Amino acid sequence: YCMISASVSGSKVESVLVEQEIKKRNDANKFGLIISDMSPNKTGNKVSDQYTFYNIADSILEFSQNVLISKGTLVMKVFIGLGFEEFKSDLNEVFKGLASSNQSHLDKRAEKHT
């Protein structure tokens, strides 16, 4: 069990350093479960916000491929909108089964936990 809290700045170098630190804290063992509730700070520009979100989501997917055991589970927040279908396709290439739960927020943005 290893709980990590990380902020997202988008730097590939920082992502690699965070991944190395997580592996170090977990004695280089892989995880059976990753839960991610990360999302960018909203700018108010839906297109820009979606683009930024899916950059983060892609990083989480890549990270999970490096640190999850075979048949491990990834639970993450995914905003529905521009880029959703492409990201869902990427998830289907990596994971056998996808389950989802829709949630609606006060700002009327649909959110899906996948």
Steps between C-alpha positions, in 0.01 A plus 500: 500500500639836400306828501644776283372852459639680198426819316506512123713746311530308176877456495616161369815526714291559813277205406801271476633627834163445670479149354851421624414629848181293512689186399768575760242544779336173400828304488472478118186285530211556267148592608173313465292818508549863401233760579532839334278802557732743324377782281641833388399839631220621276561806284144538378598408145336159448724400209820597682382336823417174319838500322682554830293234672573237237872575519475417871283194429754372245775541760297305755439223246869483414594502868256217574653288225838536672397434860190275493525126535359286221120511535531806726222757532498870415217720628509852366289807435434569133314805372263430215553729205753566229752212505291259707442236231868497400608462863242226556650319200848534656366354826346207312841420348656473848222363720267206439189625672376856533232601745371851541285714723358836387485791739362845432642801680366843577691647206309264267816320386453129470763292673563130459699276732655226291 
